[in-house]
Amino acid sequence: MLVLGVESSCDECSAAVVTEGPKLLGQVVASQISIHREYGGVVPELASRDHVRKVTMVIDGALSQA
């Protein structure tokens, strides 16, 4: 069985594909550290927009690696 896991925190979006064992088959993490650094913390509006832009790319990347 293959499992796709998708995670989103306030400043990161990630996806991974695992199988029994568990064995990691693919993983992509998109960090927003560079976006928020100049503000000294997470800016919710910027974070949410960046998640929308990157979530498909992150999932596609993890699936491609698997």
mmCIF file of the N, C-alpha and C atoms, coordinates in Angstrom:
data_MODEL
# 
_entry.id   MODEL 
# 
loop_
_atom_site.group_PDB 
_atom_site.id 
_atom_site.type_symbol 
_atom_site.label_atom_id 
_atom_site.label_alt_id 
_atom_site.label_comp_id 
_atom_site.label_asym_id 
_atom_site.label_entity_id 
_atom_site.label_seq_id 
_atom_site.pdbx_PDB_ins_code 
_atom_site.Cartn_x 
_atom_site.Cartn_y 
_atom_site.Cartn_z 
_atom_site.occupancy 
_atom_site.B_iso_or_equiv 
_atom_site.pdbx_formal_charge 
_atom_site.auth_seq_id 
_atom_site.auth_comp_id 
_atom_site.auth_asym_id 
_atom_site.auth_atom_id 
_atom_site.pdbx_PDB_model_num 
ATOM 1   N N  . MET A 1 1  ? 0.840  -1.166 0.000  1.00 0.00 ? 1  MET A N  1 
ATOM 2   C CA . MET A 1 1  ? 0.000  0.000  0.000  1.00 0.00 ? 1  MET A CA 1 
ATOM 3   C C  . MET A 1 1  ? 0.892  1.239  0.000  1.00 0.00 ? 1  MET A C  1 
ATOM 4   N N  . LEU A 1 2  ? 0.525  2.238  -0.795 1.00 0.00 ? 2  LEU A N  1 
ATOM 5   C CA . LEU A 1 2  ? 1.204  3.528  -0.803 1.00 0.00 ? 2  LEU A CA 1 
ATOM 6   C C  . LEU A 1 2  ? 0.353  4.539  -0.050 1.00 0.00 ? 2  LEU A C  1 
ATOM 7   N N  . VAL A 1 3  ? 1.013  5.410  0.703  1.00 0.00 ? 3  VAL A N  1 
ATOM 8   C CA . VAL A 1 3  ? 0.315  6.456  1.448  1.00 0.00 ? 3  VAL A CA 1 
ATOM 9   C C  . VAL A 1 3  ? 0.931  7.801  1.080  1.00 0.00 ? 3  VAL A C  1 
ATOM 10  N N  . LEU A 1 4  ? 0.073  8.758  0.737  1.00 0.00 ? 4  LEU A N  1 
ATOM 11  C CA . LEU A 1 4  ? 0.501  10.130 0.485  1.00 0.00 ? 4  LEU A CA 1 
ATOM 12  C C  . LEU A 1 4  ? 0.135  10.960 1.702  1.00 0.00 ? 4  LEU A C  1 
ATOM 13  N N  . GLY A 1 5  ? 1.137  11.565 2.319  1.00 0.00 ? 5  GLY A N  1 
ATOM 14  C CA . GLY A 1 5  ? 0.895  12.447 3.456  1.00 0.00 ? 5  GLY A CA 1 
ATOM 15  C C  . GLY A 1 5  ? 1.166  13.882 3.050  1.00 0.00 ? 5  GLY A C  1 
ATOM 16  N N  . VAL A 1 6  ? 0.259  14.781 3.414  1.00 0.00 ? 6  VAL A N  1 
ATOM 17  C CA . VAL A 1 6  ? 0.418  16.206 3.114  1.00 0.00 ? 6  VAL A CA 1 
ATOM 18  C C  . VAL A 1 6  ? 0.335  16.964 4.431  1.00 0.00 ? 6  VAL A C  1 
ATOM 19  N N  . GLU A 1 7  ? 1.298  17.853 4.663  1.00 0.00 ? 7  GLU A N  1 
ATOM 20  C CA . GLU A 1 7  ? 1.369  18.613 5.910  1.00 0.00 ? 7  GLU A CA 1 
ATOM 21  C C  . GLU A 1 7  ? 1.529  20.081 5.579  1.00 0.00 ? 7  GLU A C  1 
ATOM 22  N N  . SER A 1 8  ? 0.864  20.894 6.356  1.00 0.00 ? 8  SER A N  1 
ATOM 23  C CA . SER A 1 8  ? 0.994  22.338 6.192  1.00 0.00 ? 8  SER A CA 1 
ATOM 24  C C  . SER A 1 8  ? 1.052  22.970 7.577  1.00 0.00 ? 8  SER A C  1 
ATOM 25  N N  . SER A 1 9  ? 2.138  23.674 7.843  1.00 0.00 ? 9  SER A N  1 
ATOM 26  C CA . SER A 1 9  ? 2.245  24.424 9.094  1.00 0.00 ? 9  SER A CA 1 
ATOM 27  C C  . SER A 1 9  ? 2.161  25.902 8.744  1.00 0.00 ? 9  SER A C  1 
ATOM 28  N N  . CYS A 1 10 ? 2.464  26.750 9.690  1.00 0.00 ? 10 CYS A N  1 
ATOM 29  C CA . CYS A 1 10 ? 2.351  28.183 9.413  1.00 0.00 ? 10 CYS A CA 1 
ATOM 30  C C  . CYS A 1 10 ? 3.372  28.649 8.382  1.00 0.00 ? 10 CYS A C  1 
ATOM 31  N N  . ASP A 1 11 ? 4.496  27.950 8.250  1.00 0.00 ? 11 ASP A N  1 
ATOM 32  C CA . ASP A 1 11 ? 5.526  28.433 7.330  1.00 0.00 ? 11 ASP A CA 1 
ATOM 33  C C  . ASP A 1 11 ? 6.167  27.350 6.463  1.00 0.00 ? 11 ASP A C  1 
ATOM 34  N N  . GLU A 1 12 ? 5.563  26.173 6.398  1.00 0.00 ? 12 GLU A N  1 
ATOM 35  C CA . GLU A 1 12 ? 6.060  25.110 5.534  1.00 0.00 ? 12 GLU A CA 1 
ATOM 36  C C  . GLU A 1 12 ? 4.905  24.312 4.966  1.00 0.00 ? 12 GLU A C  1 
ATOM 37  N N  . CYS A 1 13 ? 5.153  23.749 3.806  1.00 0.00 ? 13 CYS A N  1 
ATOM 38  C CA . CYS A 1 13 ? 4.195  22.855 3.157  1.00 0.00 ? 13 CYS A CA 1 
ATOM 39  C C  . CYS A 1 13 ? 5.011  21.657 2.690  1.00 0.00 ? 13 CYS A C  1 
ATOM 40  N N  . SER A 1 14 ? 4.557  20.453 2.997  1.00 0.00 ? 14 SER A N  1 
ATOM 41  C CA . SER A 1 14 ? 5.327  19.280 2.610  1.00 0.00 ? 14 SER A CA 1 
ATOM 42  C C  . SER A 1 14 ? 4.410  18.135 2.220  1.00 0.00 ? 14 SER A C  1 
ATOM 43  N N  . ALA A 1 15 ? 4.986  17.206 1.470  1.00 0.00 ? 15 ALA A N  1 
ATOM 44  C CA . ALA A 1 15 ? 4.271  15.996 1.074  1.00 0.00 ? 15 ALA A CA 1 
ATOM 45  C C  . ALA A 1 15 ? 5.277  14.853 1.032  1.00 0.00 ? 15 ALA A C  1 
ATOM 46  N N  . ALA A 1 16 ? 4.799  13.663 1.349  1.00 0.00 ? 16 ALA A N  1 
ATOM 47  C CA . ALA A 1 16 ? 5.658  12.487 1.319  1.00 0.00 ? 16 ALA A CA 1 
ATOM 48  C C  . ALA A 1 16 ? 4.842  11.277 0.888  1.00 0.00 ? 16 ALA A C  1 
ATOM 49  N N  . VAL A 1 17 ? 5.518  10.350 0.229  1.00 0.00 ? 17 VAL A N  1 
ATOM 50  C CA . VAL A 1 17 ? 4.911  9.076  -0.153 1.00 0.00 ? 17 VAL A CA 1 
ATOM 51  C C  . VAL A 1 17 ? 5.687  7.988  0.575  1.00 0.00 ? 17 VAL A C  1 
ATOM 52  N N  . VAL A 1 18 ? 4.961  7.135  1.302  1.00 0.00 ? 18 VAL A N  1 
ATOM 53  C CA . VAL A 1 18 ? 5.583  6.038  2.035  1.00 0.00 ? 18 VAL A CA 1 
ATOM 54  C C  . VAL A 1 18 ? 4.875  4.732  1.692  1.00 0.00 ? 18 VAL A C  1 
ATOM 55  N N  . THR A 1 19 ? 5.564  3.638  1.966  1.00 0.00 ? 19 THR A N  1 
ATOM 56  C CA . THR A 1 19 ? 4.994  2.309  1.803  1.00 0.00 ? 19 THR A CA 1 
ATOM 57  C C  . THR A 1 19 ? 5.283  1.511  3.070  1.00 0.00 ? 19 THR A C  1 
ATOM 58  N N  . GLU A 1 20 ? 4.870  0.251  3.067  1.00 0.00 ? 20 GLU A N  1 
ATOM 59  C CA . GLU A 1 20 ? 5.055  -0.573 4.256  1.00 0.00 ? 20 GLU A CA 1 
ATOM 60  C C  . GLU A 1 20 ? 6.512  -0.584 4.683  1.00 0.00 ? 20 GLU A C  1 
ATOM 61  N N  . GLY A 1 21 ? 6.704  -0.719 5.956  1.00 0.00 ? 21 GLY A N  1 
ATOM 62  C CA . GLY A 1 21 ? 8.046  -0.803 6.500  1.00 0.00 ? 21 GLY A CA 1 
ATOM 63  C C  . GLY A 1 21 ? 8.247  0.077  7.715  1.00 0.00 ? 21 GLY A C  1 
ATOM 64  N N  . PRO A 1 22 ? 7.997  1.327  7.731  1.00 0.00 ? 22 PRO A N  1 
ATOM 65  C CA . PRO A 1 22 ? 7.676  2.176  6.577  1.00 0.00 ? 22 PRO A CA 1 
ATOM 66  C C  . PRO A 1 22 ? 8.932  2.543  5.788  1.00 0.00 ? 22 PRO A C  1 
ATOM 67  N N  . LYS A 1 23 ? 8.756  2.726  4.499  1.00 0.00 ? 23 LYS A N  1 
ATOM 68  C CA . LYS A 1 23 ? 9.849  3.124  3.620  1.00 0.00 ? 23 LYS A CA 1 
ATOM 69  C C  . LYS A 1 23 ? 9.454  4.412  2.916  1.00 0.00 ? 23 LYS A C  1 
ATOM 70  N N  . LEU A 1 24 ? 10.316 5.417  3.014  1.00 0.00 ? 24 LEU A N  1 
ATOM 71  C CA . LEU A 1 24 ? 10.074 6.704  2.363  1.00 0.00 ? 24 LEU A CA 1 
ATOM 72  C C  . LEU A 1 24 ? 10.438 6.603  0.888  1.00 0.00 ? 24 LEU A C  1 
ATOM 73  N N  . LEU A 1 25 ? 9.470  6.893  0.013  1.00 0.00 ? 25 LEU A N  1 
ATOM 74  C CA . LEU A 1 25 ? 9.695  6.817  -1.428 1.00 0.00 ? 25 LEU A CA 1 
ATOM 75  C C  . LEU A 1 25 ? 9.895  8.183  -2.070 1.00 0.00 ? 25 LEU A C  1 
ATOM 76  N N  . GLY A 1 26 ? 9.323  9.204  -1.485 1.00 0.00 ? 26 GLY A N  1 
ATOM 77  C CA . GLY A 1 26 ? 9.463  10.553 -2.025 1.00 0.00 ? 26 GLY A CA 1 
ATOM 78  C C  . GLY A 1 26 ? 9.048  11.579 -0.995 1.00 0.00 ? 26 GLY A C  1 
ATOM 79  N N  . GLN A 1 27 ? 9.746  12.719 -0.990 1.00 0.00 ? 27 GLN A N  1 
ATOM 80  C CA . GLN A 1 27 ? 9.425  13.770 -0.017 1.00 0.00 ? 27 GLN A CA 1 
ATOM 81  C C  . GLN A 1 27 ? 9.860  15.122 -0.566 1.00 0.00 ? 27 GLN A C  1 
ATOM 82  N N  . VAL A 1 28 ? 8.987  16.121 -0.419 1.00 0.00 ? 28 VAL A N  1 
ATOM 83  C CA . VAL A 1 28 ? 9.303  17.495 -0.804 1.00 0.00 ? 28 VAL A CA 1 
ATOM 84  C C  . VAL A 1 28 ? 8.826  18.416 0.313  1.00 0.00 ? 28 VAL A C  1 
ATOM 85  N N  . VAL A 1 29 ? 9.677  19.373 0.683  1.00 0.00 ? 29 VAL A N  1 
ATOM 86  C CA . VAL A 1 29 ? 9.332  20.380 1.691  1.00 0.00 ? 29 VAL A CA 1 
ATOM 87  C C  . VAL A 1 29 ? 9.574  21.758 1.084  1.00 0.00 ? 29 VAL A C  1 
ATOM 88  N N  . ALA A 1 30 ? 8.565  22.615 1.154  1.00 0.00 ? 30 ALA A N  1 
ATOM 89  C CA . ALA A 1 30 ? 8.696  24.004 0.707  1.00 0.00 ? 30 ALA A CA 1 
ATOM 90  C C  . ALA A 1 30 ? 8.641  24.898 1.940  1.00 0.00 ? 30 ALA A C  1 
ATOM 91  N N  . SER A 1 31 ? 9.756  25.542 2.237  1.00 0.00 ? 31 SER A N  1 
ATOM 92  C CA . SER A 1 31 ? 9.852  26.409 3.410  1.00 0.00 ? 31 SER A CA 1 
ATOM 93  C C  . SER A 1 31 ? 9.619  27.862 3.019  1.00 0.00 ? 31 SER A C  1 
ATOM 94  N N  . GLN A 1 32 ? 9.103  28.635 3.956  1.00 0.00 ? 32 GLN A N  1 
ATOM 95  C CA . GLN A 1 32 ? 8.845  30.055 3.726  1.00 0.00 ? 32 GLN A CA 1 
ATOM 96  C C  . GLN A 1 32 ? 9.753  30.942 4.575  1.00 0.00 ? 32 GLN A C  1 
ATOM 97  N N  . ILE A 1 33 ? 10.832 30.411 5.088  1.00 0.00 ? 33 ILE A N  1 
ATOM 98  C CA . ILE A 1 33 ? 11.712 31.178 5.968  1.00 0.00 ? 33 ILE A CA 1 
ATOM 99  C C  . ILE A 1 33 ? 12.169 32.468 5.303  1.00 0.00 ? 33 ILE A C  1 
ATOM 100 N N  . SER A 1 34 ? 12.561 32.389 4.045  1.00 0.00 ? 34 SER A N  1 
ATOM 101 C CA . SER A 1 34 ? 13.068 33.584 3.365  1.00 0.00 ? 34 SER A CA 1 
ATOM 102 C C  . SER A 1 34 ? 11.987 34.648 3.185  1.00 0.00 ? 34 SER A C  1 
ATOM 103 N N  . ILE A 1 35 ? 10.735 34.236 3.067  1.00 0.00 ? 35 ILE A N  1 
ATOM 104 C CA . ILE A 1 35 ? 9.627  35.185 2.901  1.00 0.00 ? 35 ILE A CA 1 
ATOM 105 C C  . ILE A 1 35 ? 9.390  35.967 4.188  1.00 0.00 ? 35 ILE A C  1 
ATOM 106 N N  . HIS A 1 36 ? 9.429  35.284 5.322  1.00 0.00 ? 36 HIS A N  1 
ATOM 107 C CA . HIS A 1 36 ? 9.049  35.892 6.598  1.00 0.00 ? 36 HIS A CA 1 
ATOM 108 C C  . HIS A 1 36 ? 10.214 36.509 7.379  1.00 0.00 ? 36 HIS A C  1 
ATOM 109 N N  . ARG A 1 37 ? 11.436 36.191 6.995  1.00 0.00 ? 37 ARG A N  1 
ATOM 110 C CA . ARG A 1 37 ? 12.614 36.645 7.751  1.00 0.00 ? 37 ARG A CA 1 
ATOM 111 C C  . ARG A 1 37 ? 12.616 38.157 7.967  1.00 0.00 ? 37 ARG A C  1 
ATOM 112 N N  . GLU A 1 38 ? 12.343 38.921 6.927  1.00 0.00 ? 38 GLU A N  1 
ATOM 113 C CA . GLU A 1 38 ? 12.423 40.388 7.040  1.00 0.00 ? 38 GLU A CA 1 
ATOM 114 C C  . GLU A 1 38 ? 11.373 40.977 7.983  1.00 0.00 ? 38 GLU A C  1 
ATOM 115 N N  . TYR A 1 39 ? 10.308 40.215 8.285  1.00 0.00 ? 39 TYR A N  1 
ATOM 116 C CA . TYR A 1 39 ? 9.251  40.699 9.172  1.00 0.00 ? 39 TYR A CA 1 
ATOM 117 C C  . TYR A 1 39 ? 9.444  40.247 10.617 1.00 0.00 ? 39 TYR A C  1 
ATOM 118 N N  . GLY A 1 40 ? 10.409 39.375 10.849 1.00 0.00 ? 40 GLY A N  1 
ATOM 119 C CA . GLY A 1 40 ? 10.674 38.898 12.200 1.00 0.00 ? 40 GLY A CA 1 
ATOM 120 C C  . GLY A 1 40 ? 9.676  37.873 12.699 1.00 0.00 ? 40 GLY A C  1 
ATOM 121 N N  . GLY A 1 41 ? 8.869  37.336 11.815 1.00 0.00 ? 41 GLY A N  1 
ATOM 122 C CA . GLY A 1 41 ? 7.875  36.321 12.169 1.00 0.00 ? 41 GLY A CA 1 
ATOM 123 C C  . GLY A 1 41 ? 6.969  36.048 10.988 1.00 0.00 ? 41 GLY A C  1 
ATOM 124 N N  . VAL A 1 42 ? 6.066  35.122 11.170 1.00 0.00 ? 42 VAL A N  1 
ATOM 125 C CA . VAL A 1 42 ? 5.171  34.706 10.092 1.00 0.00 ? 42 VAL A CA 1 
ATOM 126 C C  . VAL A 1 42 ? 4.079  35.749 9.867  1.00 0.00 ? 42 VAL A C  1 
ATOM 127 N N  . VAL A 1 43 ? 3.885  36.107 8.607  1.00 0.00 ? 43 VAL A N  1 
ATOM 128 C CA . VAL A 1 43 ? 2.798  37.003 8.201  1.00 0.00 ? 43 VAL A CA 1 
ATOM 129 C C  . VAL A 1 43 ? 1.712  36.112 7.591  1.00 0.00 ? 43 VAL A C  1 
ATOM 130 N N  . PRO A 1 44 ? 0.575  35.926 8.270  1.00 0.00 ? 44 PRO A N  1 
ATOM 131 C CA . PRO A 1 44 ? -0.440 34.979 7.819  1.00 0.00 ? 44 PRO A CA 1 
ATOM 132 C C  . PRO A 1 44 ? -0.887 35.159 6.362  1.00 0.00 ? 44 PRO A C  1 
ATOM 133 N N  . GLU A 1 45 ? -1.091 36.371 5.917  1.00 0.00 ? 45 GLU A N  1 
ATOM 134 C CA . GLU A 1 45 ? -1.529 36.603 4.536  1.00 0.00 ? 45 GLU A CA 1 
ATOM 135 C C  . GLU A 1 45 ? -0.491 36.104 3.530  1.00 0.00 ? 45 GLU A C  1 
ATOM 136 N N  . LEU A 1 46 ? 0.769  36.401 3.776  1.00 0.00 ? 46 LEU A N  1 
ATOM 137 C CA . LEU A 1 46 ? 1.830  35.926 2.880  1.00 0.00 ? 46 LEU A CA 1 
ATOM 138 C C  . LEU A 1 46 ? 1.950  34.406 2.932  1.00 0.00 ? 46 LEU A C  1 
ATOM 139 N N  . ALA A 1 47 ? 1.824  33.847 4.127  1.00 0.00 ? 47 ALA A N  1 
ATOM 140 C CA . ALA A 1 47 ? 1.937  32.398 4.291  1.00 0.00 ? 47 ALA A CA 1 
ATOM 141 C C  . ALA A 1 47 ? 0.838  31.661 3.533  1.00 0.00 ? 47 ALA A C  1 
ATOM 142 N N  . SER A 1 48 ? -0.394 32.113 3.677  1.00 0.00 ? 48 SER A N  1 
ATOM 143 C CA . SER A 1 48 ? -1.507 31.413 3.024  1.00 0.00 ? 48 SER A CA 1 
ATOM 144 C C  . SER A 1 48 ? -1.401 31.498 1.511  1.00 0.00 ? 48 SER A C  1 
ATOM 145 N N  . ARG A 1 49 ? -1.012 32.642 0.992  1.00 0.00 ? 49 ARG A N  1 
ATOM 146 C CA . ARG A 1 49 ? -0.869 32.780 -0.466 1.00 0.00 ? 49 ARG A CA 1 
ATOM 147 C C  . ARG A 1 49 ? 0.255  31.890 -1.003 1.00 0.00 ? 49 ARG A C  1 
ATOM 148 N N  . ASP A 1 50 ? 1.345  31.788 -0.251 1.00 0.00 ? 50 ASP A N  1 
ATOM 149 C CA . ASP A 1 50 ? 2.448  30.945 -0.695 1.00 0.00 ? 50 ASP A CA 1 
ATOM 150 C C  . ASP A 1 50 ? 2.065  29.469 -0.650 1.00 0.00 ? 50 ASP A C  1 
ATOM 151 N N  . HIS A 1 51 ? 1.288  29.059 0.354  1.00 0.00 ? 51 HIS A N  1 
ATOM 152 C CA . HIS A 1 51 ? 0.801  27.674 0.404  1.00 0.00 ? 51 HIS A CA 1 
ATOM 153 C C  . HIS A 1 51 ? -0.023 27.353 -0.842 1.00 0.00 ? 51 HIS A C  1 
ATOM 154 N N  . VAL A 1 52 ? -0.911 28.252 -1.223 1.00 0.00 ? 52 VAL A N  1 
ATOM 155 C CA . VAL A 1 52 ? -1.757 28.030 -2.406 1.00 0.00 ? 52 VAL A CA 1 
ATOM 156 C C  . VAL A 1 52 ? -0.890 27.878 -3.653 1.00 0.00 ? 52 VAL A C  1 
ATOM 157 N N  . ARG A 1 53 ? 0.147  28.704 -3.773 1.00 0.00 ? 53 ARG A N  1 
ATOM 158 C CA . ARG A 1 53 ? 1.024  28.643 -4.946 1.00 0.00 ? 53 ARG A CA 1 
ATOM 159 C C  . ARG A 1 53 ? 1.834  27.354 -5.002 1.00 0.00 ? 53 ARG A C  1 
ATOM 160 N N  . LYS A 1 54 ? 2.218  26.809 -3.853 1.00 0.00 ? 54 LYS A N  1 
ATOM 161 C CA . LYS A 1 54 ? 3.185  25.709 -3.842 1.00 0.00 ? 54 LYS A CA 1 
ATOM 162 C C  . LYS A 1 54 ? 2.628  24.318 -3.571 1.00 0.00 ? 54 LYS A C  1 
ATOM 163 N N  . VAL A 1 55 ? 1.413  24.195 -3.058 1.00 0.00 ? 55 VAL A N  1 
ATOM 164 C CA . VAL A 1 55 ? 0.939  22.880 -2.614 1.00 0.00 ? 55 VAL A CA 1 
ATOM 165 C C  . VAL A 1 55 ? 0.885  21.863 -3.754 1.00 0.00 ? 55 VAL A C  1 
ATOM 166 N N  . THR A 1 56 ? 0.445  22.263 -4.925 1.00 0.00 ? 56 THR A N  1 
ATOM 167 C CA . THR A 1 56 ? 0.378  21.321 -6.049 1.00 0.00 ? 56 THR A CA 1 
ATOM 168 C C  . THR A 1 56 ? 1.775  20.889 -6.470 1.00 0.00 ? 56 THR A C  1 
ATOM 169 N N  . MET A 1 57 ? 2.717  21.833 -6.525 1.00 0.00 ? 57 MET A N  1 
ATOM 170 C CA . MET A 1 57 ? 4.093  21.521 -6.885 1.00 0.00 ? 57 MET A CA 1 
ATOM 171 C C  . MET A 1 57 ? 4.714  20.546 -5.880 1.00 0.00 ? 57 MET A C  1 
ATOM 172 N N  . VAL A 1 58 ? 4.437  20.753 -4.606 1.00 0.00 ? 58 VAL A N  1 
ATOM 173 C CA . VAL A 1 58 ? 4.987  19.900 -3.554 1.00 0.00 ? 58 VAL A CA 1 
ATOM 174 C C  . VAL A 1 58 ? 4.441  18.474 -3.684 1.00 0.00 ? 58 VAL A C  1 
ATOM 175 N N  . ILE A 1 59 ? 3.146  18.342 -3.878 1.00 0.00 ? 59 ILE A N  1 
ATOM 176 C CA . ILE A 1 59 ? 2.532  17.014 -4.029 1.00 0.00 ? 59 ILE A CA 1 
ATOM 177 C C  . ILE A 1 59 ? 3.041  16.329 -5.292 1.00 0.00 ? 59 ILE A C  1 
ATOM 178 N N  . ASP A 1 60 ? 3.050  17.049 -6.411 1.00 0.00 ? 60 ASP A N  1 
ATOM 179 C CA . ASP A 1 60 ? 3.550  16.474 -7.667 1.00 0.00 ? 60 ASP A CA 1 
ATOM 180 C C  . ASP A 1 60 ? 5.000  16.021 -7.530 1.00 0.00 ? 60 ASP A C  1 
ATOM 181 N N  . GLY A 1 61 ? 5.800  16.811 -6.828 1.00 0.00 ? 61 GLY A N  1 
ATOM 182 C CA . GLY A 1 61 ? 7.203  16.452 -6.638 1.00 0.00 ? 61 GLY A CA 1 
ATOM 183 C C  . GLY A 1 61 ? 7.374  15.175 -5.840 1.00 0.00 ? 61 GLY A C  1 
ATOM 184 N N  . ALA A 1 62 ? 6.616  15.030 -4.770 1.00 0.00 ? 62 ALA A N  1 
ATOM 185 C CA . ALA A 1 62 ? 6.702  13.811 -3.955 1.00 0.00 ? 62 ALA A CA 1 
ATOM 186 C C  . ALA A 1 62 ? 6.240  12.590 -4.748 1.00 0.00 ? 62 ALA A C  1 
ATOM 187 N N  . LEU A 1 63 ? 5.175  12.753 -5.515 1.00 0.00 ? 63 LEU A N  1 
ATOM 188 C CA . LEU A 1 63 ? 4.685  11.639 -6.336 1.00 0.00 ? 63 LEU A CA 1 
ATOM 189 C C  . LEU A 1 63 ? 5.692  11.273 -7.424 1.00 0.00 ? 63 LEU A C  1 
ATOM 190 N N  . SER A 1 64 ? 6.334  12.258 -8.020 1.00 0.00 ? 64 SER A N  1 
ATOM 191 C CA . SER A 1 64 ? 7.340  11.991 -9.059 1.00 0.00 ? 64 SER A CA 1 
ATOM 192 C C  . SER A 1 64 ? 8.543  11.242 -8.496 1.00 0.00 ? 64 SER A C  1 
ATOM 193 N N  . GLN A 1 65 ? 8.963  11.596 -7.295 1.00 0.00 ? 65 GLN A N  1 
ATOM 194 C CA . GLN A 1 65 ? 10.092 10.907 -6.664 1.00 0.00 ? 65 GLN A CA 1 
ATOM 195 C C  . GLN A 1 65 ? 9.761  9.452  -6.353 1.00 0.00 ? 65 GLN A C  1 
ATOM 196 N N  . ALA A 1 66 ? 8.493  9.210  -6.026 1.00 0.00 ? 66 ALA A N  1 
ATOM 197 C CA . ALA A 1 66 ? 8.074  7.857  -5.655 1.00 0.00 ? 66 ALA A CA 1 
ATOM 198 C C  . ALA A 1 66 ? 8.022  6.968  -6.877 1.00 0.00 ? 66 ALA A C  1 
# 
